[in-house]
């Protein structure tokens, strides 16, 4: 089983994902979130077929469809985090952390 913790940034509405794939194809998902929109997505996403979802263009995935339906913010990190957990659970990638670090930097006017 894979456990993922998704730190969303300024909204601070954390999401956790548990992904398990005992048959190597169907990923069973348990998604918990402080975000009501992600909870709505989770209610419709108990499992996914790793091979169908992870080899499609992002915008054609069930995750993208549900993110749009549940009106997630365009830059919400949860959908990609869910896909990364599913990918690792299905042994299609090694489990490894990813990061986005943002900082405002003032231009040097010298």
N, CA, C and O atoms as a MOPAC input file, in Angstrom:
PM7 MOZYME 1SCF
protein

 N      0.84100 1    -1.17500 1     0.00000 1
 C      0.00000 1     0.00000 1     0.00000 1
 C      0.88900 1     1.24200 1     0.00000 1
 O      1.96600 1     1.26000 1     0.59600 1
 N      0.41700 1     2.25500 1    -0.67100 1
 C      1.09900 1     3.53900 1    -0.72800 1
 C      0.30200 1     4.54800 1     0.08800 1
 O     -0.92500 1     4.59800 1     0.00000 1
 N      0.99700 1     5.34000 1     0.87300 1
 C      0.38300 1     6.42800 1     1.63700 1
 C      0.97800 1     7.73400 1     1.11600 1
 O      2.19700 1     7.89200 1     1.06600 1
 N      0.11800 1     8.65900 1     0.73200 1
 C      0.56800 1     9.95300 1     0.22900 1
 C     -0.05800 1    11.06400 1     1.05700 1
 O     -1.24100 1    11.01600 1     1.39400 1
 N      0.75000 1    12.06000 1     1.37800 1
 C      0.27100 1    13.26200 1     2.05100 1
 C      0.47500 1    14.42500 1     1.09000 1
 O      1.58900 1    14.69200 1     0.63900 1
 N     -0.61100 1    15.10500 1     0.78900 1
 C     -0.56100 1    16.19900 1    -0.17900 1
 C     -0.75700 1    17.51500 1     0.57000 1
 O     -1.81600 1    17.77900 1     1.13900 1
 N      0.29600 1    18.32900 1     0.55300 1
 C      0.27800 1    19.65400 1     1.16500 1
 C     -0.07000 1    20.64700 1     0.05700 1
 O      0.73000 1    20.85000 1    -0.85600 1
 N     -1.24300 1    21.26600 1     0.11900 1
 C     -1.73000 1    22.02300 1    -1.03200 1
 C     -1.19100 1    23.42800 1    -1.19500 1
 O     -1.30500 1    24.00600 1    -2.27600 1
 N     -0.61100 1    23.98900 1    -0.16000 1
 C     -0.15500 1    25.36900 1    -0.27000 1
 C     -1.01300 1    26.28600 1     0.56400 1
 O     -1.37800 1    25.94500 1     1.68900 1
 N     -1.34000 1    27.43900 1     0.03200 1
 C     -1.94700 1    28.51800 1     0.80000 1
 C     -3.31200 1    28.16500 1     1.38200 1
 O     -3.66400 1    28.69700 1     2.43500 1
 N     -4.08500 1    27.30900 1     0.76000 1
 C     -5.40100 1    26.95800 1     1.31300 1
 C     -5.27900 1    26.09000 1     2.55800 1
 O     -6.18700 1    26.06200 1     3.38800 1
 N     -4.16100 1    25.38100 1     2.69100 1
 C     -3.86900 1    24.54500 1     3.85700 1
 C     -4.88300 1    23.41300 1     4.06700 1
 O     -4.99800 1    22.89600 1     5.17800 1
 N     -5.61400 1    23.02100 1     3.02600 1
 C     -6.59500 1    21.94200 1     3.11700 1
 C     -5.92100 1    20.63700 1     2.67500 1
 O     -5.98900 1    20.24200 1     1.51100 1
 N     -5.28400 1    19.99900 1     3.62400 1
 C     -4.47200 1    18.81100 1     3.33800 1
 C     -5.31700 1    17.63500 1     2.86900 1
 O     -6.49000 1    17.50200 1     3.21800 1
 N     -4.68200 1    16.78800 1     2.06900 1
 C     -5.30700 1    15.57000 1     1.56200 1
 C     -4.36900 1    14.40200 1     1.81400 1
 O     -3.15700 1    14.52100 1     1.63200 1
 N     -4.92900 1    13.27400 1     2.23100 1
 C     -4.15000 1    12.03900 1     2.33500 1
 C     -4.77800 1    11.00500 1     1.41900 1
 O     -5.99300 1    10.96400 1     1.22500 1
 N     -3.91500 1    10.17500 1     0.86700 1
 C     -4.35200 1     9.13300 1    -0.05600 1
 C     -3.71200 1     7.81400 1     0.37200 1
 O     -2.51100 1     7.75300 1     0.63400 1
 N     -4.51200 1     6.77800 1     0.43900 1
 C     -3.99700 1     5.42300 1     0.57400 1
 C     -4.39600 1     4.69700 1    -0.69600 1
 O     -5.57000 1     4.65200 1    -1.06200 1
 N     -3.40900 1     4.13400 1    -1.35800 1
 C     -3.63000 1     3.44900 1    -2.62900 1
 C     -3.07300 1     2.03300 1    -2.52700 1
 O     -1.93000 1     1.83300 1    -2.11600 1
 N     -3.88100 1     1.06800 1    -2.89900 1
 C     -3.47200 1    -0.32700 1    -2.85900 1
 C     -3.86400 1    -0.96600 1    -4.18100 1
 O     -4.90800 1    -0.64800 1    -4.75000 1
 N     -3.02200 1    -1.86600 1    -4.66200 1
 C     -3.25600 1    -2.48900 1    -5.96800 1
 C     -2.87800 1    -3.96800 1    -5.90200 1
 O     -1.85700 1    -4.37200 1    -6.45900 1
 N     -3.69100 1    -4.77000 1    -5.23100 1
 C     -3.33200 1    -6.18200 1    -5.04200 1
 C     -3.25800 1    -6.99400 1    -6.33300 1
 O     -2.51900 1    -7.97700 1    -6.39100 1
 N     -4.00300 1    -6.61000 1    -7.36900 1
 C     -3.98600 1    -7.38300 1    -8.61400 1
 C     -3.05500 1    -6.80300 1    -9.66700 1
 O     -2.96800 1    -7.33600 1   -10.77300 1
 N     -2.35000 1    -5.70600 1    -9.34100 1
 C     -1.42700 1    -5.09300 1   -10.28300 1
 C     -2.08900 1    -4.24000 1   -11.34900 1
 O     -1.41100 1    -3.74200 1   -12.24700 1
 N     -3.41800 1    -4.06000 1   -11.26400 1
 C     -4.11400 1    -3.28600 1   -12.27900 1
 C     -5.14100 1    -2.31200 1   -11.67200 1
 O     -5.15100 1    -1.12800 1   -12.00800 1
 N     -5.98900 1    -2.81300 1   -10.79000 1
 C     -7.03600 1    -1.99200 1   -10.20200 1
 C     -6.53600 1    -1.40400 1    -8.89600 1
 O     -6.22800 1    -2.13100 1    -7.95200 1
 N     -6.45800 1    -0.08500 1    -8.85200 1
 C     -5.97500 1     0.60900 1    -7.66200 1
 C     -7.17800 1     1.00100 1    -6.82100 1
 O     -8.08300 1     1.69500 1    -7.28400 1
 N     -7.16700 1     0.54500 1    -5.58400 1
 C     -8.20300 1     0.90900 1    -4.62900 1
 C     -7.72400 1     2.13200 1    -3.87000 1
 O     -6.60000 1     2.16300 1    -3.36800 1
 N     -8.58000 1     3.13700 1    -3.79000 1
 C     -8.19300 1     4.42500 1    -3.21000 1
 C     -9.02100 1     4.75700 1    -1.97700 1
 O    -10.22700 1     4.51200 1    -1.93000 1
 N     -8.35600 1     5.31200 1    -0.99600 1
 C     -9.01000 1     5.89200 1     0.17400 1
 C     -8.45700 1     7.30400 1     0.28900 1
 O     -7.28000 1     7.49800 1     0.59300 1
 N     -9.30800 1     8.27800 1     0.04600 1
 C     -8.89800 1     9.68000 1     0.00000 1
 C     -9.61900 1    10.43100 1     1.11200 1
 O    -10.84300 1    10.37300 1     1.22000 1
 N     -8.85200 1    11.13200 1     1.93400 1
 C     -9.41700 1    11.98000 1     2.97800 1
 C     -8.86300 1    13.38100 1     2.79500 1
 O     -7.68600 1    13.56400 1     2.48500 1
 N     -9.72700 1    14.36700 1     2.99100 1
 C     -9.28000 1    15.74500 1     2.77500 1
 C    -10.08600 1    16.71000 1     3.62800 1
 O    -11.25000 1    16.46600 1     3.94600 1
 N     -9.44100 1    17.80700 1     3.99000 1
 C    -10.12900 1    18.91200 1     4.64800 1
 C    -10.93100 1    19.73000 1     3.64000 1
 O    -11.75700 1    20.55700 1     4.02700 1
 N    -10.69100 1    19.50000 1     2.34500 1
 C    -11.36400 1    20.25700 1     1.28700 1
 C    -12.68400 1    19.58100 1     0.89300 1
 O    -12.68200 1    18.40400 1     0.53300 1
 N    -13.80100 1    20.29900 1     0.95500 1
 C    -15.07700 1    19.69300 1     0.57000 1
 C    -15.13100 1    19.28500 1    -0.90400 1
 O    -15.82900 1    18.33300 1    -1.25400 1
 N    -14.41600 1    19.98100 1    -1.75200 1
 C    -14.43000 1    19.63600 1    -3.18100 1
 C    -13.65100 1    18.34100 1    -3.43200 1
 O    -14.05400 1    17.51600 1    -4.25200 1
 N    -12.55000 1    18.17400 1    -2.72800 1
 C    -11.79600 1    16.92800 1    -2.87300 1
 C    -12.57300 1    15.77000 1    -2.24600 1
 O    -12.51500 1    14.64500 1    -2.74200 1
 N    -13.29200 1    16.03700 1    -1.17100 1
 C    -14.14100 1    14.98800 1    -0.58700 1
 C    -15.21600 1    14.56900 1    -1.58500 1
 O    -15.54100 1    13.38500 1    -1.67100 1
 N    -15.77200 1    15.51000 1    -2.33500 1
 C    -16.76300 1    15.17500 1    -3.36900 1
 C    -16.12400 1    14.31000 1    -4.45600 1
 O    -16.72800 1    13.34200 1    -4.91800 1
 N    -14.90700 1    14.65900 1    -4.86000 1
 C    -14.17400 1    13.84800 1    -5.83700 1
 C    -13.95100 1    12.44500 1    -5.28500 1
 O    -14.16900 1    11.45700 1    -5.98600 1
 N    -13.51700 1    12.35800 1    -4.02900 1
 C    -13.22700 1    11.06500 1    -3.40200 1
 C    -14.46200 1    10.17800 1    -3.33400 1
 O    -14.35200 1     8.95700 1    -3.44600 1
 N    -15.62700 1    10.77000 1    -3.15300 1
 C    -16.86600 1     9.99400 1    -3.07800 1
 C    -17.15200 1     9.26400 1    -4.38700 1
 O    -17.85900 1     8.25600 1    -4.40000 1
 N    -16.60200 1     9.77600 1    -5.48300 1
 C    -16.82200 1     9.15300 1    -6.79500 1
 C    -15.61700 1     8.35900 1    -7.28700 1
 O    -15.63100 1     7.84300 1    -8.40400 1
 N    -14.57300 1     8.25600 1    -6.46000 1
 C    -13.33400 1     7.64200 1    -6.92500 1
 C    -12.80800 1     6.64200 1    -5.89000 1
 O    -11.83800 1     6.92300 1    -5.18600 1
 N    -13.44500 1     5.49100 1    -5.80200 1
 C    -12.99600 1     4.44700 1    -4.88000 1
 C    -11.89000 1     3.60300 1    -5.50000 1
 O    -11.07100 1     3.02100 1    -4.78900 1
 N    -11.86900 1     3.53900 1    -6.82600 1
 C    -10.82800 1     2.76600 1    -7.50700 1
 C    -10.65100 1     3.27300 1    -8.92500 1
 O    -11.51000 1     3.96600 1    -9.47000 1
 N     -9.51600 1     2.91100 1    -9.51100 1
 C     -9.27600 1     3.22300 1   -10.91200 1
 C     -8.39800 1     2.14600 1   -11.53000 1
 O     -7.63700 1     1.47100 1   -10.83700 1
 N     -8.51300 1     1.99900 1   -12.82500 1
 C     -7.69000 1     1.06200 1   -13.57000 1
 C     -6.38500 1     1.77100 1   -13.91800 1
 O     -6.37300 1     2.71100 1   -14.71300 1
 N     -5.29400 1     1.31500 1   -13.32100 1
 C     -4.00100 1     1.98600 1   -13.48500 1
 C     -3.58100 1     2.07400 1   -14.94600 1
 O     -3.09500 1     3.11600 1   -15.38400 1
 N     -3.75700 1     1.01700 1   -15.69400 1
 C     -3.28600 1     1.02000 1   -17.07900 1
 C     -4.14700 1     1.90300 1   -17.96900 1
 O     -3.63200 1     2.50400 1   -18.91200 1
 N     -5.43600 1     1.99600 1   -17.69600 1
 C     -6.29000 1     2.88400 1   -18.48000 1
 C     -6.02200 1     4.34500 1   -18.15100 1
 O     -5.98700 1     5.18500 1   -19.05100 1
 N     -5.83200 1     4.65800 1   -16.87000 1
 C     -5.71100 1     6.04500 1   -16.45100 1
 C     -4.30600 1     6.61900 1   -16.60800 1
 O     -4.15700 1     7.77700 1   -16.99700 1
 N     -3.28800 1     5.83900 1   -16.31600 1
 C     -1.93300 1     6.38400 1   -16.24500 1
 C     -1.22200 1     6.48100 1   -17.59000 1
 O     -0.11000 1     7.00500 1   -17.66400 1
 N     -1.83600 1     5.99400 1   -18.62700 1
 C     -1.21700 1     6.10400 1   -19.95000 1
 C     -2.02800 1     6.97700 1   -20.89400 1
 O     -1.80300 1     6.97300 1   -22.10400 1
 N     -2.97300 1     7.72500 1   -20.33400 1
 C     -3.76700 1     8.68700 1   -21.10700 1
 C     -3.15100 1    10.07500 1   -20.94200 1
 O     -2.41900 1    10.31600 1   -19.98200 1
 N     -3.44100 1    10.98400 1   -21.86600 1
 C     -3.11200 1    12.38400 1   -21.60700 1
 C     -3.87800 1    12.83500 1   -20.35700 1
 O     -5.00500 1    12.39400 1   -20.13100 1
 N     -3.28100 1    13.69900 1   -19.55800 1
 C     -3.86600 1    14.11900 1   -18.28300 1
 C     -5.31100 1    14.58600 1   -18.43400 1
 O     -6.16800 1    14.20100 1   -17.63900 1
 N     -5.58800 1    15.39400 1   -19.42400 1
 C     -6.93500 1    15.95000 1   -19.54500 1
 C     -7.99500 1    14.91100 1   -19.89400 1
 O     -9.18900 1    15.19600 1   -19.79400 1
 N     -7.58100 1    13.70900 1   -20.30300 1
 C     -8.53200 1    12.63800 1   -20.62500 1
 C     -8.73000 1    11.65100 1   -19.48400 1
 O     -9.46100 1    10.67200 1   -19.63700 1
 N     -8.09400 1    11.89200 1   -18.34700 1
 C     -8.20300 1    10.95900 1   -17.22600 1
 C     -9.49200 1    11.17600 1   -16.44300 1
 O    -10.08700 1    12.25300 1   -16.47300 1
 N     -9.90400 1    10.13600 1   -15.74800 1
 C    -11.05600 1    10.22200 1   -14.86100 1
 C    -10.80400 1    11.25900 1   -13.77200 1
 O    -11.72200 1    11.98400 1   -13.38600 1
 N     -9.57500 1    11.33900 1   -13.27300 1
 C     -9.22600 1    12.32800 1   -12.24800 1
 C     -9.49400 1    13.74200 1   -12.76200 1
 O    -10.09300 1    14.55100 1   -12.05300 1
 N     -9.06400 1    14.04500 1   -13.96800 1
 C     -9.28100 1    15.38700 1   -14.53100 1
 C    -10.77500 1    15.65500 1   -14.70900 1
 O    -11.24600 1    16.75900 1   -14.43400 1
 N    -11.51100 1    14.65400 1   -15.16600 1
 C    -12.95600 1    14.79800 1   -15.34000 1
 C    -13.63700 1    15.10000 1   -13.99900 1
 O    -14.48000 1    15.99300 1   -13.90600 1
 N    -13.25700 1    14.33800 1   -12.96000 1
 C    -13.85500 1    14.55300 1   -11.64600 1
 C    -13.40600 1    15.87900 1   -11.02500 1
 O    -14.19100 1    16.54000 1   -10.34500 1
 N    -12.16800 1    16.26500 1   -11.25200 1
 C    -11.67900 1    17.54800 1   -10.73900 1
 C    -12.50700 1    18.70000 1   -11.33100 1
 O    -12.86700 1    19.64100 1   -10.62400 1
 N    -12.79800 1    18.61600 1   -12.61000 1
 C    -13.61700 1    19.64500 1   -13.25100 1
 C    -15.04900 1    19.59300 1   -12.71500 1
 O    -15.62900 1    20.62900 1   -12.39100 1
 N    -15.60900 1    18.40700 1   -12.62400 1
 C    -16.97900 1    18.24700 1   -12.13200 1
 C    -17.12800 1    18.78200 1   -10.70800 1
 O    -18.13300 1    19.41500 1   -10.38100 1
 N    -16.12900 1    18.52700 1    -9.86400 1
 C    -16.17700 1    18.94300 1    -8.45600 1
 C    -15.63600 1    20.34600 1    -8.24500 1
 O    -15.54400 1    20.81500 1    -7.11100 1
 N    -15.27800 1    21.01800 1    -9.33100 1
 C    -14.81800 1    22.40000 1    -9.34800 1
 C    -13.58300 1    22.63700 1    -8.47600 1
 O    -13.51500 1    23.61800 1    -7.73500 1
 N    -12.59800 1    21.71800 1    -8.57500 1
 C    -11.33000 1    21.94600 1    -7.90000 1
 C    -10.64400 1    23.13400 1    -8.54500 1
 O    -10.82100 1    23.39900 1    -9.73400 1
 N     -9.86300 1    23.84100 1    -7.75500 1
 C     -9.07900 1    24.95800 1    -8.27500 1
 C     -8.14400 1    24.40900 1    -9.35200 1
 O     -7.61400 1    23.30700 1    -9.21300 1
 N     -7.94700 1    25.15500 1   -10.39500 1
 C     -7.14600 1    24.70000 1   -11.53800 1
 C     -5.75900 1    24.22300 1   -11.13200 1
 O     -5.24500 1    23.26400 1   -11.70700 1
 N     -5.14600 1    24.87700 1   -10.15100 1
 C     -3.78800 1    24.50800 1    -9.75500 1
 C     -3.74000 1    23.60900 1    -8.51500 1
 O     -2.68300 1    23.45900 1    -7.90200 1
 N     -4.85800 1    23.02300 1    -8.14900 1
 C     -4.88800 1    22.10900 1    -7.00300 1
 C     -3.92700 1    20.93800 1    -7.24700 1
 O     -3.92900 1    20.33300 1    -8.31900 1
 N     -3.11800 1    20.63600 1    -6.24500 1
 C     -2.12800 1    19.56200 1    -6.37700 1
 C     -2.69900 1    18.17500 1    -6.12300 1
 O     -2.06100 1    17.17700 1    -6.45800 1
 N     -3.88700 1    18.09400 1    -5.53700 1
 C     -4.44300 1    16.79800 1    -5.15600 1
 C     -4.63900 1    15.83300 1    -6.33200 1
 O     -4.27500 1    14.66500 1    -6.19900 1
 N     -5.19000 1    16.25600 1    -7.46900 1
 C     -5.39200 1    15.28100 1    -8.54700 1
 C     -4.10100 1    14.58600 1    -9.00100 1
 O     -4.09000 1    13.37100 1    -9.19900 1
 N     -3.03800 1    15.33400 1    -9.16400 1
 C     -1.76800 1    14.73200 1    -9.57500 1
 C     -1.20800 1    13.87000 1    -8.44700 1
 O     -0.62300 1    12.81800 1    -8.70400 1
 N     -1.38100 1    14.30600 1    -7.20200 1
 C     -0.94400 1    13.50000 1    -6.06300 1
 C     -1.66400 1    12.16600 1    -5.99900 1
 O     -1.05600 1    11.14500 1    -5.67900 1
 N     -2.95600 1    12.16600 1    -6.30200 1
 C     -3.72600 1    10.91600 1    -6.33900 1
 C     -3.19200 1    10.01000 1    -7.43500 1
 O     -3.02500 1     8.80900 1    -7.22400 1
 N     -2.92400 1    10.57900 1    -8.60500 1
 C     -2.37000 1     9.77900 1    -9.70700 1
 C     -0.98500 1     9.23000 1    -9.36500 1
 O     -0.67800 1     8.08200 1    -9.68700 1
 N     -0.14800 1    10.04400 1    -8.71400 1
 C      1.18800 1     9.56100 1    -8.32800 1
 C      1.08000 1     8.40600 1    -7.34300 1
 O      1.83700 1     7.44100 1    -7.44700 1
 N      0.15800 1     8.48000 1    -6.39100 1
 C     -0.03600 1     7.39000 1    -5.44000 1
 C     -0.51100 1     6.12700 1    -6.15700 1
 O     -0.04100 1     5.02900 1    -5.85900 1
 N     -1.43400 1     6.28000 1    -7.09400 1
 C     -1.93400 1     5.13600 1    -7.85800 1
 C     -0.81700 1     4.50800 1    -8.68900 1
 O     -0.70900 1     3.28500 1    -8.76600 1
 N      0.00200 1     5.33900 1    -9.30300 1
 C      1.12000 1     4.86600 1   -10.11800 1
 C      2.09100 1     4.02800 1    -9.28700 1
 O      2.52100 1     2.95900 1    -9.71900 1
 N      2.43100 1     4.51300 1    -8.10100 1
 C      3.34000 1     3.77200 1    -7.22700 1
 C      2.69400 1     2.49400 1    -6.71100 1
 O      3.35800 1     1.46300 1    -6.61100 1
 N      1.39800 1     2.55000 1    -6.38100 1
 C      0.69700 1     1.36200 1    -5.88600 1
 C      0.65500 1     0.25900 1    -6.93000 1
 O      0.71800 1    -0.92400 1    -6.59500 1
 N      0.54800 1     0.64700 1    -8.19500 1
 C      0.49600 1    -0.32900 1    -9.28800 1
 C      1.89000 1    -0.75400 1    -9.76000 1
 O      2.02300 1    -1.46400 1   -10.75600 1
 N      2.92900 1    -0.31400 1    -9.03700 1
 C      4.31800 1    -0.62200 1    -9.38200 1
 C      4.70900 1    -0.13900 1   -10.77400 1
 O      5.50900 1    -0.77400 1   -11.46100 1
 N      4.13800 1     0.98400 1   -11.17700 1
 C      4.50200 1     1.59200 1   -12.45100 1
 C      5.53400 1     2.69900 1   -12.25600 1
 O      6.04200 1     3.26600 1   -13.22300 1
 N      5.83800 1     3.00100 1   -10.98900 1
 C      6.88200 1     3.96200 1   -10.63300 1
 C      7.27100 1     3.68600 1    -9.18800 1
 O      6.48100 1     3.15900 1    -8.40500 1
 N      8.48900 1     4.04900 1    -8.85400 1
 C      8.91600 1     3.92100 1    -7.46900 1
 C      8.28900 1     5.04300 1    -6.65200 1
 O      8.11100 1     6.15000 1    -7.16000 1
 N      7.95200 1     4.77300 1    -5.39800 1
 C      7.42000 1     5.85100 1    -4.56500 1
 C      8.52800 1     6.82900 1    -4.19500 1
 O      9.49600 1     6.46400 1    -3.52800 1
 N      8.37900 1     8.05300 1    -4.62600 1
 C      9.36500 1     9.09300 1    -4.32100 1
 C      8.63500 1    10.42000 1    -4.15900 1
 O      7.64300 1    10.68100 1    -4.84000 1
 N      9.13200 1    11.25000 1    -3.25700 1
 C      8.53700 1    12.55900 1    -3.03800 1
 C      8.76300 1    13.46600 1    -4.23900 1
 O      9.77000 1    13.36200 1    -4.93900 1
 N      7.81800 1    14.34500 1    -4.45600 1
 C      7.95800 1    15.42700 1    -5.41800 1
 C      7.68100 1    16.72100 1    -4.68400 1
 O      6.98700 1    16.71600 1    -3.66700 1
 N      8.20300 1    17.81700 1    -5.17200 1
 C      8.03700 1    19.08500 1    -4.46500 1
 C      7.85500 1    20.23200 1    -5.45000 1
 O      8.39800 1    20.22600 1    -6.55500 1
 N      7.08200 1    21.20300 1    -5.01700 1
 C      7.00800 1    22.48700 1    -5.70200 1
 C      7.29900 1    23.53400 1    -4.63700 1
 O      6.58500 1    23.61400 1    -3.63700 1
 N      8.31700 1    24.31900 1    -4.83600 1
 C      8.63700 1    25.38700 1    -3.89400 1
 C      8.45700 1    26.70800 1    -4.61200 1
 O      9.02700 1    26.92900 1    -5.68000 1
 N      7.66100 1    27.58500 1    -4.01800 1
 C      7.39900 1    28.88800 1    -4.61800 1
 C      7.90600 1    29.98600 1    -3.69300 1
 O      7.74400 1    29.91200 1    -2.47500 1
 N      8.51300 1    30.99200 1    -4.28000 1
 C      8.95700 1    32.15600 1    -3.52500 1
 C      8.91100 1    33.37200 1    -4.43700 1
 O      9.24100 1    33.28500 1    -5.61900 1
 N      8.50700 1    34.48200 1    -3.89100 1
 C      8.54400 1    35.72900 1    -4.65200 1
 C      9.95900 1    36.27400 1    -4.56500 1
 O     10.51200 1    36.41600 1    -3.47400 1
 N     10.54100 1    36.57700 1    -5.71300 1
 C     11.91200 1    37.11100 1    -5.76000 1
 C     11.85100 1    38.45100 1    -6.46200 1
 O     11.32500 1    38.57200 1    -7.56800 1
 N     12.38600 1    39.43200 1    -5.81300 1
 C     12.41400 1    40.77200 1    -6.40300 1
 C     13.53600 1    40.84200 1    -7.43000 1
 O     14.63400 1    40.34900 1    -7.17200 1
 N     13.28600 1    41.43700 1    -8.57600 1
 C     14.32500 1    41.53700 1    -9.60700 1
 C     15.47100 1    42.42800 1    -9.15200 1
 O     15.27300 1    43.40100 1    -8.42400 1
 N     16.64000 1    42.08700 1    -9.58500 1
 C     17.83800 1    42.87500 1    -9.29800 1
 C     17.93500 1    43.96400 1   -10.36300 1
 O     18.13200 1    43.66400 1   -11.54000 1
 N     17.80100 1    45.20300 1    -9.96500 1
 C     17.80400 1    46.33100 1   -10.90400 1
 C     19.16000 1    47.01700 1   -10.97600 1
 O     19.23800 1    48.23400 1   -11.14800 1
 N     20.20900 1    46.25200 1   -10.84700 1
 C     21.55200 1    46.87300 1   -10.87800 1
 C     22.07100 1    47.03200 1   -12.27900 1
 O     23.17800 1    47.53400 1   -12.47400 1

